[in-house]
Amino acid sequence: MPPAPPAHRKLPKVPVLLLGGDRDLATPYEVLYEQAELAHDPKIVIVPGAAHSVQNRAANPAGRQAVYDFLLK
């Protein structure tokens, strides 16, 4: 998990997409919610049945679709 920004610095005001799989052992999806608290406009997508490589290895296409939708908004 990346370190929190210093108190005197804020993260840029840009949308953030946080992707995770509900079977990810490397980065549990609870971490996504912690990171979302640091962002100004977070969107969290948890892909059922996916592990760590949500965008390219998950059988469920929800992660790839979330990236596509996020980039087109």
C-alpha positions as CSV (number, residue, x, y, z in Angstrom):
1,M,0.0,0.0,0.0
2,P,1.4,3.4,-0.9
3,P,2.2,5.8,1.9
4,A,-0.4,8.5,2.8
5,P,0.5,11.9,1.4
6,P,1.9,14.4,3.8
7,A,-0.8,16.4,5.7
8,H,0.2,19.6,4.0
9,R,-0.3,18.1,0.5
10,K,-3.6,17.0,-1.1
11,L,-4.0,14.6,-3.9
12,P,-5.0,16.2,-7.2
13,K,-8.8,16.6,-7.8
14,V,-9.1,14.0,-10.5
15,P,-11.4,11.0,-10.7
16,V,-9.8,7.7,-9.5
17,L,-10.8,4.2,-10.4
18,L,-9.9,1.5,-7.8
19,L,-10.2,-2.0,-9.1
20,G,-9.9,-5.2,-7.1
21,G,-10.9,-8.8,-7.1
22,D,-12.8,-10.4,-4.2
23,R,-10.2,-13.2,-4.2
24,D,-7.1,-10.9,-4.3
25,L,-4.7,-12.0,-1.6
26,A,-2.0,-9.4,-2.5
27,T,-4.3,-6.4,-2.1
28,P,-7.5,-7.2,-0.2
29,Y,-10.4,-5.1,-1.3
30,E,-10.6,-3.4,2.1
31,V,-7.5,-1.5,1.0
32,L,-9.5,0.0,-1.9
33,Y,-11.8,1.6,0.6
34,E,-8.8,3.0,2.6
35,Q,-7.3,4.5,-0.6
36,A,-10.6,5.9,-1.7
37,E,-10.7,8.1,1.5
38,L,-7.6,9.9,0.1
39,A,-9.2,10.6,-3.3
40,H,-11.6,13.4,-4.3
41,D,-13.7,11.4,-6.7
42,P,-13.2,7.7,-6.2
43,K,-15.0,4.9,-7.9
44,I,-14.5,1.4,-6.5
45,V,-15.2,-1.7,-8.6
46,I,-14.8,-5.2,-7.0
47,V,-14.9,-8.0,-9.5
48,P,-16.4,-11.2,-8.2
49,G,-14.2,-14.2,-8.6
50,A,-11.1,-12.2,-9.7
51,A,-7.7,-12.3,-8.0
52,H,-5.0,-9.7,-8.4
53,S,-4.8,-9.1,-12.2
54,V,-8.4,-7.9,-12.6
55,Q,-8.0,-6.2,-15.9
56,N,-6.2,-8.9,-17.9
57,R,-6.5,-12.3,-16.2
58,A,-10.0,-12.4,-14.7
59,A,-12.6,-14.5,-16.5
60,N,-15.2,-12.0,-15.4
61,P,-15.1,-9.0,-17.8
62,A,-16.3,-6.5,-15.2
63,G,-12.8,-5.1,-14.5
64,R,-12.1,-4.4,-18.2
65,Q,-15.6,-2.9,-18.6
66,A,-15.1,-0.7,-15.6
67,V,-11.8,0.7,-17.1
68,Y,-13.5,1.2,-20.5
69,D,-16.5,3.0,-18.9
70,F,-14.2,5.1,-16.6
71,L,-12.0,6.3,-19.5
72,L,-15.0,7.3,-21.6
73,K,-16.8,9.3,-19.0
